[in-house]
Amino acid sequence: MEEMDKNIELKNLEAMLISQGLEEHEAHAVAVMNMELVERMREGMVSFTFRKADGSLREAVGTLQAEVVAPHINGTGTRPENPTLTTYWDSGAENFRCFKKANLVSINA
């Protein structure tokens, strides 16, 4: 992705996070972390932590690698995308999972 496209994506993500109640400085940090997570998941398995709807923390290991994800896509591809969520293949559950982008806590080493 070109640098200008990344900057536009970052600004759009920040605006969405602010609209969900995050402060501007926090929205920037969470937006950058979300973009990094997606980039890393496209390359392989990544461990990360997010806050669940009930407030508890969940550590997940997931990927967006085409060769891992593609065999599990069985639908028509017409489901509308929700820009507030990140969907990923959860290696532990062996299923697709998602979390609210605003609830990403960390990318683990």
Secondary structure as a PSIPRED ss2 file (coil, helix, strand):
# PSIPRED VFORMAT (PSIPRED V4.0)

   1 M C   1.000  0.000  0.000
   2 E C   1.000  0.000  0.000
   3 E H   0.000  1.000  0.000
   4 M H   0.000  1.000  0.000
   5 D H   0.000  1.000  0.000
   6 K H   0.000  1.000  0.000
   7 N H   0.000  1.000  0.000
   8 I H   0.000  1.000  0.000
   9 E H   0.000  1.000  0.000
  10 L H   0.000  1.000  0.000
  11 K H   0.000  1.000  0.000
  12 N H   0.000  1.000  0.000
  13 L H   0.000  1.000  0.000
  14 E H   0.000  1.000  0.000
  15 A H   0.000  1.000  0.000
  16 M H   0.000  1.000  0.000
  17 L H   0.000  1.000  0.000
  18 I H   0.000  1.000  0.000
  19 S H   0.000  1.000  0.000
  20 Q C   1.000  0.000  0.000
  21 G C   1.000  0.000  0.000
  22 L C   1.000  0.000  0.000
  23 E C   1.000  0.000  0.000
  24 E H   0.000  1.000  0.000
  25 H H   0.000  1.000  0.000
  26 E H   0.000  1.000  0.000
  27 A H   0.000  1.000  0.000
  28 H H   0.000  1.000  0.000
  29 A H   0.000  1.000  0.000
  30 V H   0.000  1.000  0.000
  31 A H   0.000  1.000  0.000
  32 V H   0.000  1.000  0.000
  33 M H   0.000  1.000  0.000
  34 N H   0.000  1.000  0.000
  35 M H   0.000  1.000  0.000
  36 E H   0.000  1.000  0.000
  37 L H   0.000  1.000  0.000
  38 V H   0.000  1.000  0.000
  39 E H   0.000  1.000  0.000
  40 R H   0.000  1.000  0.000
  41 M H   0.000  1.000  0.000
  42 R H   0.000  1.000  0.000
  43 E H   0.000  1.000  0.000
  44 G C   1.000  0.000  0.000
  45 M C   1.000  0.000  0.000
  46 V E   0.000  0.000  1.000
  47 S E   0.000  0.000  1.000
  48 F E   0.000  0.000  1.000
  49 T E   0.000  0.000  1.000
  50 F E   0.000  0.000  1.000
  51 R E   0.000  0.000  1.000
  52 K C   1.000  0.000  0.000
  53 A C   1.000  0.000  0.000
  54 D C   1.000  0.000  0.000
  55 G C   1.000  0.000  0.000
  56 S C   1.000  0.000  0.000
  57 L E   0.000  0.000  1.000
  58 R E   0.000  0.000  1.000
  59 E E   0.000  0.000  1.000
  60 A E   0.000  0.000  1.000
  61 V E   0.000  0.000  1.000
  62 G E   0.000  0.000  1.000
  63 T E   0.000  0.000  1.000
  64 L C   1.000  0.000  0.000
  65 Q C   1.000  0.000  0.000
  66 A H   0.000  1.000  0.000
  67 E H   0.000  1.000  0.000
  68 V H   0.000  1.000  0.000
  69 V H   0.000  1.000  0.000
  70 A H   0.000  1.000  0.000
  71 P H   0.000  1.000  0.000
  72 H H   0.000  1.000  0.000
  73 I C   1.000  0.000  0.000
  74 N C   1.000  0.000  0.000
  75 G C   1.000  0.000  0.000
  76 T C   1.000  0.000  0.000
  77 G C   1.000  0.000  0.000
  78 T C   1.000  0.000  0.000
  79 R C   1.000  0.000  0.000
  80 P C   1.000  0.000  0.000
  81 E C   1.000  0.000  0.000
  82 N C   1.000  0.000  0.000
  83 P C   1.000  0.000  0.000
  84 T C   1.000  0.000  0.000
  85 L E   0.000  0.000  1.000
  86 T E   0.000  0.000  1.000
  87 T E   0.000  0.000  1.000
  88 Y E   0.000  0.000  1.000
  89 W E   0.000  0.000  1.000
  90 D E   0.000  0.000  1.000
  91 S C   1.000  0.000  0.000
  92 G C   1.000  0.000  0.000
  93 A C   1.000  0.000  0.000
  94 E C   1.000  0.000  0.000
  95 N E   0.000  0.000  1.000
  96 F E   0.000  0.000  1.000
  97 R E   0.000  0.000  1.000
  98 C E   0.000  0.000  1.000
  99 F E   0.000  0.000  1.000
 100 K E   0.000  0.000  1.000
 101 K H   0.000  1.000  0.000
 102 A H   0.000  1.000  0.000
 103 N H   0.000  1.000  0.000
 104 L E   0.000  0.000  1.000
 105 V E   0.000  0.000  1.000
 106 S E   0.000  0.000  1.000
 107 I E   0.000  0.000  1.000
 108 N C   1.000  0.000  0.000
 109 A C   1.000  0.000  0.000
